[in-house]
Amino acid sequence: MLDAPSHIAGVETSVRYDGWRIVAVCFLVATFGWGVGFYGQSVYLAELHRLHGWPAWLISSATTFFYLFGAGLVVFVSEAVRAFGPRNCLLGGVVAMAAAAVMIGQVTAPWQLYVVNALLAFGWAGTSLAIITNTLGLWFDQKRGMAISLALNGASFGGIVGVPLLVAAIGHFGFSGAMIAAAIVMLALMIPVILLFVGAPPSRGGVAAADAEAPSASQVRALAFRDTAFLTVSIAFALVLFVQVGFIVHLIAFLDPVIGREYAATAVAFLTAMAVVGRVLFSTVIDRLNQRLASAISFASQAVALVIVINSRNEMLLIAACALFGFSVGNAITLPSLIVQREFDPRSFGVLVSLITAITQITYAFGPGVIGLLRDASGSYALPFYACIGLELVAAVLIMVRGRSAKSSS
């Protein structure tokens, strides 16, 4: 893919640079996006099962539909940002997410879950990884890694703070009332913030002419699927996110009979907290590291953590293993965009990041289900977790395969 010069000057190092306000906005967007769209799914499953008695598999199938339909939308986020601008795309995502939140509290028939999750997928596409990386890519070049890492801490914040608040609101207002309240808070906070702080991105100067000559989005996607460097990044992170999502969803079910619900909850809390710590620490150095090697080490560390989880029955050791696993969780959604930035044509950044996001989302949508099936077939979590170790190690090897120079390929 064709090379192009960096388009943003060194002003990114200044604390007064407008881009850092965009990072703060994206942090808030990620908080609501993951809080309502990702982590909220576990809350919806529990409440809909309690209210209507629908089987878990039925509700979960609508969640899988949400991820798969959302992946189809995420592919085109880059084109949407280019056509409508980051402000309008963020506003559209927030409004769609809020509308879906209200509607999910009003669901009375199973078929309605699919309609609501389709709308929620539009909200997810406009508030999650693809829109955040595409937006920050317009403001940052030299400090893009730090900017994306800091903004995506909102994803962890959405799980740490958003979900407990949502559960508390359900206890106070009921499911329907709580979802309406969440939507009102989202709209009241995010719409003014986006309107005030997200303006036109900085001028790209002489790159405008080069952009005009860049391949179209469809051409970039076609070339990407013939590029070894792109395929190794996409497949490696798809495997790792498959493991991460599946493992986290099943973690309480695995730990509860082993160390008890209280210790299991502590382990999950440590895992989530370490995801924030890992992302913050990485953000200070990630732009200077060999990002493929850093990814491989992260994958291997998660494999080690899984070995401990399977073979230990000591509470402290299991909590430590979950913390080790969590240290790399946040960076698994940050590193692909940074590798794309470093190895590919800057003009293809948005399209390629959106494509990787879609590929990984399609893959991890099946993680919880496959792990559950293997657990039921074998009678324990040993088989699926050892399979996860294998996938982590395959990903660690695969990510180090770069092929020919991506900057000059295609």
Secondary structure, DSSP 8 states (H G I E B T S, - for coil): -------S-GGGGSTT-THHHHHHHHHHHHHHIIIIIITHHHHHHHHHHHHH---HHHHHHHHHHHHHHHHHHHTTHHHHHHHH-HHHHHHHHHHHHHHHHHHHTT--SHHHHHHHHHHHHHHHHTTSHHHHHHHHHHH-STTHHHHHHHHTHHHHHIIIIIHHHHHHHHHHHHHHHHHHHHHHHHHHHHHHHHHHH-------TTHHHHHHTS--HHHHHHHHTT-HHHHHHHHHHHHHHHHHHHHHHHHHHHHHHHH-HHHHHHHHHHHHHHHHHHHHHHHTTGGGS-HHHHHHHHHHHHHHHHHHHHH---HHHHHHHHHHHHHTTGGGTTHHHHHHHHHS-GGGHHHHHHHHHHHHHHHHTTHHHHHHHHHHHHSSSHHHHHHHHHHHHHHHHHTT---S-GGG--
